[in-house]
Amino acid sequence: SGKLTAAEPLLKRAVRAWEASLGTEHPDTMEVQCQLAALLQGQGKTDEAESAYRSAILGSKAAFGEDHPTTVARTCRLAELLHGAGQQDEAEELYRQVQNLQRSSLGRTHPDTLAVQTKLGTLLGESGELEEAEQLHRDVVAARKRELGVEHADTMESMVCLAQVLEKRRNFKEAEQLLGLELAWSEKARGIDSELTLRSIRHLARFYENQGRLRDMDALYRRVLEIFEASFGSDTDHPGALSVMSDFAKLLELQEKLDEAEALHRHVLRRREERLGPEHVDTLRSADCLGLALQSRGDLKSAE
């Protein structure tokens, strides 16, 4: 964060210098403008980043044309910024513009075309335009299966995007099948301790929770923890295992299995204190979780 803050005035000075010496539409000026926009975006300065991207896009259009790859790439970055900022309408318009240009210049199955199609599908899913979102994601899944194979990471990621829309459309059976398939692949290809596998576990757990299927969540967490125990030992302090234990303990509270929940919270807190120290943010979160669990049991003295 400190390095980003220090870099900002340097890039702003560089933009001014390039504009003065080369002009606003010179490729070097626009490239630095884009670097500044990305930096501002990373700092959460959405308005300034948007202005910088728009300047770079105008320069790109003047210098290269609307359908030049550089212009298209910068337009996509602006769409992503607007999407993240909740400006759905313009983001959708820009995604569609980029998608059409890429389909014409690169083809419908080019990785860049499919990537922006995925972004558009995700935005439409968030906006409630579920029928079109589903079709876009299905097309991406089909194209990536043909081009990359079923067991490629990009194909699997597409299946998760499709599953999330299918859940909203109440096609629970297919959504669960896709999430389960992706999780099984990730366990095999990446290992149970991969951050991406842990994300897949959370996707499926959240799906079960949304359906009120707490027993299935319970079975999922127990199976995952058995794999961690077999791989790393019963008293493991592996960050992934502790993260799953923490989520599982919260589930146990919902199931009113309070003794087991408290024991898991205490285990996670102890191992995080030993591994990370008492002031680490994860340790503090664990302490909060244990305190809330004790409070719910009426153990106010220990919760303090």
N, C-alpha and C positions, 0 to 999 in steps of 0.2 A: 504494500500500500504506500509506504514511504517512497519507494523507488518510482512508482507511478506518478505520485505527486510531484516529485522532482523532475520527471521527464516532461510533464505537461508544458511548463514555460519554455523549455528548450525546443519542443516541437512547434509551439506557437511562434517562437522567434524564427525558426527555420521556414515556416510557411510564409511569414512576412518577407523574409529575405529572398526566397524563391520568387514570390510575386513581384517584388521590386526589380529583380534582375532578369527574370525570364517571362514574367506575365502570368496571369491567373490560369490560362489554359494550357500551359506547358505540361507535358507528361510528368516531369519531375516535381513540379508544384502540386499537381493533383495527387501524386503518390504520397507525398508528405501530408497532404490534407487528409487522405484516407487513414494514414497512420495515426494522425491526431484524433480523427473521429473514433477509431477503434479504442484508443487510449481513454478518451472521454466516456465512451460506452462502458468500458471496464470499471470506471470510477462511479458509474451510475449517473453521470451528467448527461441525461438523455437529450435535453433541449440543445445543448451545445454540440453534442455528437450528431444530432439530426441536421443541424445547420451545416456542419462540416461535410457530412455525407452529401447533402444536397448540392453544395458548392462543387464538390468533386465530380458528381454526376453531370452537372451542367457543363463543366469543363470537358468531361469525357465525351459527351454528346457533340459538343462543338468541334472537338479535335478528331474524334474517331467515328462518330455516328452512333445512333441509338442501338444498333444491333451488334456493335463491336463487343467481343468477350469482356473487355475491361469495363465497359459501361454496364453490361449485363451483371457482372459480378458485383459492382458497386451498388446497383439497384437492388440486388438481392440482400446485400448487407443492410441497406436502409429498411427494406421490408422486415428483416429480422428484428431490427431495432424497434420499429413501430409495433410489430407483433408483441414483443416483450413489454412494450409500454402501454398495451391495451388499445392501441389505435387500429382496431381490427379492419375497418372498412378500407382505409388506404393501404394497409399491409396486404389485404386480399387482392386489391387491384394491382399492386406491384408484383406479387407472387404470380398472378395470372399473366401479367405482361412478360415476366421473365420466363415462365413456363412456355408460352407461345413462341418466344424468340429462340429458346433453346431447342424446342421441338423442330423448328424450321432449320436451324443451323447445325445442330448436333444429332438430331434424331430422337425419337420417342424413348429409346431404351438406353441412351447415354447416361452414365452415372450422375452427371450434373443435372440432367433433366429430371431423373428419378428423385434426386435429392430435393429439388425445389417442389416437385409434386408431393413429396412426403410432407414438407413444411406446409404447403397449401392444404393438404388433407387434414393435418393436425389443427390448423386454424379453423377450418370449416367444422371440424368435430367440436371444437370449443364454442363455436358460434351457434351450434344447434342444427347446422345444415348436414345432417347425418347421412342421408342417402348418397349425396355426391362425395362426402368424405369417405364413406365405405368403398365406393367404386374406385376412387383415386388410390386408396391403399391396396385394394385388391389388384389393381393394374400394376402397382409397384411390386407387390409380392410375386405376381406371375412373371413379370419381366426379370426380376432378380433370380428367380428359380431357373429360368431359361439361361440367363447370361452367366450366373455365378454358381448355381447349384443350391440345393435345399439347405445344406449345412454351412453356408457362408454366413459370416457375422452380419453382413448387411441384409441378407435375406431374413435372418432371424429377427433383426431389429424391425424390419417391415411388418413381420407377423405380430409383434407386440403392438405396433401402432394400429394395425387392423383390429386386434383383439380389444383395444380400448374403445374403439368406435362401436364394435359389435356389442360390447357390454351395455353401452348407452342405448343401443337399439334393441336390447333385451334378448339378443341372441347369445344366451349364456353358455349354451353347450359348446358352440364353436369357439367362443372367446376363451373358455377354460382349456379346451384342447390346444389352442395356439400358445397360451401362456405356459401350459405344462410342457409342451414340446420345446419351447425356447429355453425353459429352465433345465430340462434334461440335457439339452445340447450344451448349455453353458457349463453345467457341472462337469460334463465329460471333456469339453474342449478347453475350459479355462481353469477348472478346479473349484472346489467349494469355497475356497478362501479368497477368490477374486472379488474385487469390488463390484464388477459387473454381474457376477453370479448373485451376490448379495442383493443387488438391485432387482434381479429377476425374482428372487425369493419374496421381496417386498411387493412386487407387482402381483404375484399370485396370492399372497396373504391379504393384500388390500382387496382383491377381487372376492375372496371368500368372506372377508369382513362386510363388504357391501351387500352380499347376499345373506348375511346373518348366519353364515356357516362356520360357527366357532369351532366345532369339532374338527372340521377339515383344516382350519388354521392350526389347531392344536397338533394334529397329526403331522402337518408340514413342518412346524417348528421342531417337534421331537425327532423327526427323521433327520433334519439338517443337523441338529445338535449331536445326534448319534454319529454322524459322519465326521464332524469336528472332533468328537471325543476319540474316535478310532484313529484319526490322523494326528492329533496334537496332544492327546491325553485328557484325562477327566478333569484336571484342575487347570486347563489351558487359560492363558491370558491373551490368546489371539484376538486382535481387535474385532475381526468379523464374528467370531464366536460370541464375544461379549455383547456385540450389537444385537445379535439374534436373541441372546438370553434376555436382554433388556426388553425387546419387543414381546418376547414370550411371557415374561413376567407380567406385563401390562394385560396381556390376554388372560392370563390366569386370574387376575383380579376381576376381570369382566365375568369370568366363569365362577367367581366366588371361591376359588381354590387359594385361599389367602395365605395359608401356611407355606405352600409351595412357592407362591409369588414372593413372599417376604424373603424366603431363603435364597431365591434367585437374585433378587435385588441386592441383598447383602453380599452375595458372591461377586456380582459385577462390581459393586462399589469397592470391595476389598482388593480385587485384582487391578482395578483402574488406579486406585491409590498407590499400589505397589509399582505399577508399570509407568504411570504418567505423573504421579504426584497429586497431592490433595487440592491444588489450585487449578488444575487443568479443567477446561470447560467440560470435557466428557465426564470427569470425576464429579464435578459439581452437578451435572445433570443427573447422574446416578444417585447422588445424595438427595436431590429433590424428589426423584422417583420413589426412593425408599421412604422419605418423610411423608409423602402423600399416601403411600401404601399403609404406613403405620397409623396415620391420621384416620384413614377410612376404617381401620380396625378399632378406633377409639383409644389407641395408645398415644395419647397426646404428649405425655412426658418424654417418651423415646423419640417421637417425631421432632421435638424441639432440638 
